[in-house]
């Protein structure tokens, strides 16, 4: 995958704690997180375990980039052959700590949600590609371009390597942002287990001449 440029830096394991706290704030009212953790009083404490696990997984099996040492935002990118969170990959990434940090019901909801999302991912993307697992920006800094700062270097790299990119979002407000970067909606569906509107999007690489493959 792309090496960090002057614009972004690689996240370190030592930064997982503060970034997890930032991400809970960023996603506190997100449809997925409120479904998994419906209690406002416990969401922040349990939510940081979810994001710590996701960050460890990204460090183990993909790349995690931050905007700067100030950690205004982070993005987790996974190669397609490591995007599925198998049992052993989960164990290597702190799966036991995640299980201890969540209530039994929350863990069940998280796993069920992940299974549904993974099924749609597999349905729409064939062959080698990159998966934008998630991207989050400090809510106090929204609208300052940090999301684009995290996305552009990776998309430039994917264009050079001629690799497609897949992402999903449960926030309709984000669709326009991703379309701005060349993603197109391939499916919108209400997830059976939660009723959350799930949007899958794909971006095909730009080929010589400015057109897109696919």
Secondary structure, 3 states (H helix, E strand, C coil): CCCCCCCCEECCHHHHHHHHHHHHHHCCCCHHHHHHCCCHHHHHHHHHHHHHHHHHHHHHHEEEEECCCCCCEEEEEEEHHHCCCCHHHHHHCCHHHHHHHCCHHHHHHHHHHHHHHHHHHHHHCCCCEEEEEEEEECHHHCCCCHHHHHHHHHHHHHHHHCCEEEEEECCHHHHHHHHHCCCEEEEEEECCCCCCEEEEEEECCECCCCCECC
